[in-house]
């Protein structure tokens, strides 16, 4: 298990979360997403709008989401390029802002973060540290799946990192 970063609340250090990191083998998965560029403060609103819009388009095309909603982030100056949506049961025809995407297959390092979305970066840091100590390197953009909505006190977020041997 890899430790997360300790945080300080009310002047006391809180124990860091530990992460159980493992490798999964997966096939490529078709997905439907909306892309955008957002600041950190805009992520929540973007996700909510994107998930609703993608879900409506999937229903219109008689496709089903396969699994929970996801977000994929690439840091950019002052914010993030983001793709948000769902894995799908088949190929999507682009419509409006909704476009097809493929989540990569192969080896994926994965772990689950339990707690505020604002602290999920600790899971990313733990996976990167674990990859390095395991002789592996990232092999593509990571993404995260949201098992719970923002109304849950301790939401679960699964982080996936495509990886390969050095």
Residue pairs with C-beta under 8 A, 6 or more apart in sequence:
1 18
1 19
1 20
1 21
2 18
2 19
2 21
2 111
2 126
2 127
2 129
2 130
3 16
3 17
3 18
3 19
3 126
4 16
4 17
4 18
4 19
4 113
4 119
4 122
4 123
4 125
4 126
5 16
5 121
5 122
5 125
6 13
6 14
6 15
6 16
7 13
7 14
7 16
7 119
8 14
16 122
17 113
17 114
17 115
17 119
17 122
17 123
19 111
19 112
19 113
19 122
19 123
19 126
19 127
19 130
20 111
20 112
21 109
21 110
21 111
21 126
21 127
21 130
22 109
22 110
22 111
23 107
23 108
23 109
23 110
23 163
24 107
24 108
24 110
24 160
25 105
25 106
25 107
25 108
26 105
26 106
26 108
27 105
28 102
28 103
28 104
28 105
29 66
29 87
29 88
29 102
29 103
29 105
30 87
30 88
30 90
30 91
30 92
30 100
30 101
30 102
31 70
31 85
31 86
31 87
31 88
31 100
31 101
31 102
31 103
32 54
32 57
32 58
32 63
32 85
32 86
32 88
32 92
32 98
32 99
32 100
32 101
33 50
33 54
33 72
33 83
33 84
33 85
33 98
33 99
33 100
33 101
34 49
34 50
34 53
34 54
34 83
34 84
34 85
34 97
34 98
34 99
35 81
35 82
35 83
35 97
35 99
36 46
36 50
36 81
36 82
37 76
37 79
37 80
37 81
37 82
38 46
38 79
38 80
38 82
39 78
39 79
39 80
40 79
40 80
42 79
43 71
43 73
43 80
43 82
44 117
44 150
46 82
46 84
47 69
47 71
47 84
47 146
50 84
50 85
51 69
51 84
51 85
51 86
53 96
53 97
53 98
54 84
54 85
54 86
54 98
55 65
55 86
57 92
57 95
57 96
57 98
58 64
58 65
58 86
58 88
58 92
60 95
61 92
61 93
61 95
63 88
63 89
63 90
63 92
64 88
64 89
65 86
65 87
65 88
65 89
66 86
66 87
66 88
66 89
67 86
67 87
67 145
68 86
68 145
68 146
68 147
68 158
69 84
69 85
69 86
69 145
69 146
70 84
70 85
70 86
70 87
70 103
70 143
70 144
70 145
70 146
71 82
71 83
71 84
71 143
71 144
71 146
72 82
72 83
72 84
72 141
72 142
72 143
72 144
73 80
73 81
73 82
73 141
73 143
73 144
74 80
74 81
74 82
74 141
83 101
83 143
85 98
85 101
87 103
91 100
92 98
92 99
92 100
93 100
94 100
103 143
103 160
104 139
104 140
104 162
106 139
106 162
106 164
107 136
107 139
107 162
107 163
107 164
108 160
108 161
108 162
108 163
109 127
109 130
109 131
109 136
109 160
109 161
109 163
110 127
110 158
110 159
110 160
110 161
111 123
111 126
111 127
111 158
111 159
112 123
112 147
112 156
112 157
112 158
112 159
113 119
113 120
113 122
113 123
113 156
113 157
113 158
113 159
114 154
114 155
114 156
114 157
115 154
115 155
116 155
117 150
117 155
117 157
120 144
120 157
120 159
123 157
123 159
124 142
124 159
124 161
127 142
127 159
127 161
128 138
128 161
131 137
131 138
131 161
131 163
135 165
135 166
136 163
136 164
136 165
136 166
137 163
137 164
137 165
137 166
138 161
138 162
138 163
139 162
139 163
139 164
140 162
141 162
142 159
142 160
142 161
142 162
143 159
143 160
144 157
144 158
144 159
144 160
145 157
145 158
145 160
146 155
146 156
146 157
147 155
147 156
147 157
147 158
148 154
148 155
148 156
149 155
